[in-house]
Amino acid sequence: MNLASVVVEGAAAPAVVDPHRGVAILDVLLSDAPAGLLGLFEADRVDEVCRAARRAGDEAFVPAGSVTFTAPYHRPRKVWGIGLNYVEHADDLAAPVPDEPVIFLKGEHTIIGPGEPIPVPRQSRRTTAEAELGLVIGRECRDVSEAQALSYVAGVVPVLDQTAEDILERNPRFLTRAKNFPGFFSFGPQIVLAGQVGDGDGLGGLSGLEVMTVLNGTVHRRNTVANMRFSPAYLVSFSSQVMPLYPGDVLSTGTPGAVRVRAGDVVECRIPTVGELRNPVVDQR
């Protein structure tokens, strides 16, 4: 089972996605379902919902192709990203490979979902998009070890993280500004739960996932999680020693390569067995 939000009568509704039977709205599965997907994580009811979906009859589901997916949710406590986490991407930017994770935060105003436009801000002459693997925190953690870290991750999700790269190049201290224009964080369409990642081997198999940045249908850069400077488990552990991590928080683990985007482009994050996230690019109005 995967988790998602779909558009129902003009509003986002939390849903379960069964790859064989389709999409079931939470309200159909539970009489007291949370109002949104984030509430499901905060109430620690993911397992309950998955059990309800397995028990439900086929009539509870509609074909996945008949619904419109949107961002899983818009107001997590934190979205935080990791910079320069693939050695090859650091080379692209003529930047040294960091000895410790480079962490930055993004505001909720940056969040969009599949198919929504990424606006190129007026202040930037070179905006880039970066495909990344996102980790969704499933339960609160603080000061966890690397060995424990992945047990706190509920699932994974495709991410497109945008940067006003020319602003960042002027001064590395401009990172927060360069990362926080509206539409600069897209995620979805589905959160793939831990037991469904890859071949169903759980999050221990993350290292084999391939992340691709795709522009207008052409793969611009690809790499595997195994080639990260800092593994997903290390990133969760390290971050939890800086700040508490809460259910629904999203950690974006770094990109194999950024690509410059302009109005009229379509940019994608492709992660086989996890999903494809696609957004058009427009000029800021």
C-alpha positions in Angstrom: 0.0 0.0 0.0 1.1 3.6 -0.8 -0.3 6.8 0.6 -1.3 9.9 -1.4 -3.7 12.8 -1.6 -6.1 13.1 -4.5 -8.5 15.9 -5.6 -12.1 15.3 -4.6 -14.6 18.0 -5.3 -11.9 20.6 -5.6 -10.1 19.7 -2.3 -7.3 17.3 -1.3 -8.5 14.0 0.2 -6.1 11.5 1.8 -6.1 8.1 0.2 -4.5 4.7 0.1 -3.2 3.4 -3.3 -3.2 -0.4 -3.9 -1.1 -1.1 -7.0 -3.5 -3.8 -8.1 -6.9 -2.4 -7.0 -6.5 1.4 -7.3 -7.3 4.3 -5.0 -9.5 4.3 -1.9 -10.3 7.5 0.0 -9.6 7.3 3.7 -13.2 8.3 4.5 -14.4 5.2 2.8 -12.1 3.0 4.8 -12.4 4.6 8.3 -15.4 6.2 9.9 -13.1 8.5 11.9 -10.4 9.2 9.3 -8.1 12.2 9.9 -8.8 15.2 7.9 -5.5 15.0 6.0 -2.6 12.7 5.3 -0.4 14.5 7.7 -2.8 13.8 10.5 -2.5 10.1 9.7 1.2 10.2 10.4 0.8 12.4 13.5 -1.8 10.0 14.9 0.3 7.0 14.2 -2.5 5.3 12.3 -0.8 4.3 9.1 -0.8 0.6 9.9 -4.4 0.8 10.9 -5.4 2.3 7.5 -3.4 -0.3 5.6 -5.1 -3.1 7.4 -8.5 -1.5 6.7 -7.6 -1.2 3.0 -6.6 -4.9 2.8 -10.0 -5.8 4.3 -12.0 -3.6 2.1 -13.8 -4.9 -0.9 -13.0 -3.9 -4.5 -15.9 -1.5 -4.5 -14.0 0.8 -2.2 -11.4 1.5 -4.9 -11.4 3.5 -8.1 -8.8 3.2 -10.9 -5.7 5.3 -10.2 -5.9 6.8 -13.7 -9.3 8.3 -12.9 -8.0 10.6 -10.0 -5.8 13.6 -9.9 -2.9 13.4 -7.4 -1.7 16.5 -5.5 0.9 17.1 -2.9 0.6 14.6 -0.1 0.2 17.5 2.4 1.2 21.1 2.6 2.1 21.9 6.2 4.7 19.5 7.7 6.6 20.9 10.6 9.8 20.7 8.6 11.1 20.2 5.1 14.8 20.0 5.2 17.3 19.3 2.5 20.8 18.1 2.1 23.2 19.8 -0.3 26.1 18.3 -2.3 25.4 14.8 -1.2 26.6 13.1 -4.4 30.3 13.5 -5.2 29.6 14.1 -8.9 27.1 16.9 -8.1 29.7 18.7 -6.0 32.0 18.5 -9.0 29.3 20.1 -11.2 29.3 23.2 -8.9 33.1 23.2 -8.4 32.4 22.8 -4.7 34.4 20.6 -2.3 32.7 17.5 -1.0 31.6 18.4 2.5 33.0 16.6 5.6 29.6 16.9 7.3 26.0 17.1 5.8 25.0 20.5 4.5 21.5 21.1 5.9 19.0 23.8 4.9 15.3 24.3 5.7 12.4 25.2 3.3 9.1 26.9 4.3 5.7 25.4 3.7 5.0 28.1 1.1 7.4 26.3 -1.3 5.4 23.1 -1.4 3.5 22.1 -4.6 2.4 18.7 -6.0 2.5 16.8 -9.2 1.5 18.8 -12.3 1.6 22.2 -10.5 3.7 24.9 -12.1 7.2 25.7 -10.8 7.5 29.5 -11.2 10.9 30.9 -12.2 11.3 34.0 -9.9 11.9 37.4 -11.3 15.0 37.8 -9.2 16.8 34.8 -10.8 18.4 34.4 -14.1 19.4 30.8 -13.6 17.0 28.6 -11.7 17.7 24.8 -11.4 15.6 21.8 -10.6 17.0 18.8 -8.7 15.5 15.3 -8.6 15.9 13.8 -5.1 14.8 10.9 -2.9 12.6 12.2 0.0 12.4 10.4 3.3 9.1 10.8 5.3 9.5 10.6 9.0 6.9 8.3 10.6 7.4 8.9 14.3 9.1 11.4 16.5 12.9 10.9 17.0 15.7 12.7 18.7 19.3 11.6 19.1 18.9 8.3 17.3 21.8 6.1 16.2 22.5 5.4 12.6 21.5 1.7 13.2 18.1 2.9 14.5 17.5 5.7 12.1 15.6 4.0 9.3 13.1 2.5 11.7 11.8 6.1 12.2 11.2 6.5 8.4 7.6 5.7 7.3 8.4 5.7 3.5 10.0 7.5 0.6 8.7 9.9 -2.1 10.0 11.5 -5.3 11.1 15.2 -4.8 11.9 18.1 -7.1 14.0 20.7 -5.1 14.5 24.0 -6.9 17.3 26.5 -6.4 17.9 30.1 -7.6 21.5 29.0 -8.4 22.8 32.4 -9.5 21.7 34.0 -6.2 23.5 31.2 -4.3 26.7 31.6 -6.3 26.9 35.3 -5.2 27.3 34.2 -1.6 26.9 30.8 0.0 25.1 32.5 2.9 22.2 33.3 0.5 21.3 29.6 0.6 18.0 30.1 2.5 16.9 32.8 0.0 17.9 30.8 -3.0 15.9 27.8 -1.8 12.7 29.4 -0.6 10.8 30.9 -3.5 7.2 29.7 -4.0 7.0 26.4 -5.8 10.5 25.4 -5.0 9.6 22.1 -3.4 7.5 19.5 -5.2 6.8 16.1 -3.8 4.5 13.2 -4.6 2.5 11.7 -6.2 2.7 8.8 -3.7 4.5 8.0 -0.5 5.8 4.5 -0.9 5.7 2.9 2.5 8.8 1.2 3.9 7.7 -2.4 3.2 7.0 -1.6 -0.4 10.3 0.1 -1.4 12.2 -1.6 -4.2 11.4 -5.3 -4.3 9.6 -5.1 -0.9 12.8 -5.6 1.1 12.2 -2.5 3.2 14.3 0.5 3.7 17.5 -1.6 4.0 17.4 -1.7 0.2 17.5 2.0 -0.4 21.1 2.0 -1.6 20.0 0.3 -4.9 17.5 3.0 -5.8 18.4 5.1 -8.9 17.4 8.8 -8.9 17.1 10.6 -12.2 16.8 14.3 -13.1 14.8 14.5 -16.3 14.2 17.6 -18.5 11.7 17.5 -21.4 11.8 13.7 -21.5 15.6 13.4 -21.6 17.5 12.1 -18.6 20.0 14.8 -17.6 21.7 13.0 -14.7 21.3 9.8 -12.9 22.9 8.1 -9.9 22.2 5.6 -7.2 21.7 6.1 -3.5 24.7 3.9 -2.9 26.9 6.8 -4.3 25.7 9.3 -1.7 28.4 10.9 0.4 26.1 10.4 3.5 23.6 7.5 3.5 19.9 8.1 4.3 20.4 6.4 7.7 23.3 8.6 8.5 21.3 11.7 7.5 18.4 10.9 9.7 20.7 10.1 12.6 22.8 13.3 12.1 19.8 15.5 11.7 18.1 14.1 14.8 21.1 15.1 16.9 20.6 18.7 15.7 16.8 18.9 16.0 13.8 16.7 16.9 12.2 15.1 13.8 8.4 14.8 13.8 5.9 12.6 12.0 5.4 13.9 8.4 8.7 15.8 8.3 10.3 15.4 4.9 14.1 15.0 4.4 15.3 15.6 0.8 18.5 13.6 0.5 20.4 15.4 -2.3 20.5 15.3 -6.1 22.6 13.4 -8.6 22.5 16.6 -10.7 20.7 19.9 -11.1 19.3 21.1 -14.5 18.6 24.6 -15.5 14.9 25.2 -16.2 13.0 27.9 -18.2 9.4 28.7 -18.8 7.9 26.0 -21.1 10.1 23.2 -19.8 8.8 20.1 -18.0 11.1 18.7 -15.3 10.8 15.2 -13.7 12.1 13.2 -10.8 12.1 9.5 -11.8 12.9 6.8 -9.2 12.1 3.3 -10.5 9.9 1.3 -8.1 9.2 4.6 -6.2 7.5 6.8 -8.8 7.7 9.7 -11.2 7.0 13.3 -10.3 6.5 15.8 -13.1 6.0 19.6 -13.1 5.8 22.2 -15.8 7.9 25.4 -15.5 6.5 28.9 -15.9 7.6 32.5 -15.5 6.6 34.2 -12.2 3.5 36.3 -12.8 
